[in-house]
Amino acid sequence: MNDKEQAFISAWQKYHEKGKAVYLAGYALVYAAITAIITLLFRWGDAPIQDLLLTKEFLTRLVLFMLIGLIFAHFKWKTNENRYNEIKNNSGQRR
């Protein structure tokens, strides 16, 4: 196992211990926060912030990007789990 694989194993074990739900929620929140910030920056000055946050358009985007974040996180979780298991299995076979 090389240094890059060891670093991945070490980092991924921390995420794995926290669980898939926490991992997915983290990504969903990041995507939602990015959406909120970008929307507010483009609409700054159009209306009071409270009015911007409560529009149907904003809330729709927020939900949409949260779902996109969940989908991306799910596929990334699966990819990292497969890589983790592959590295673990290969390191066990080399011994």
Helices and strands as residue ranges (DSSP letters): H 3-18, H 20-43, H 49-53, H 56-94
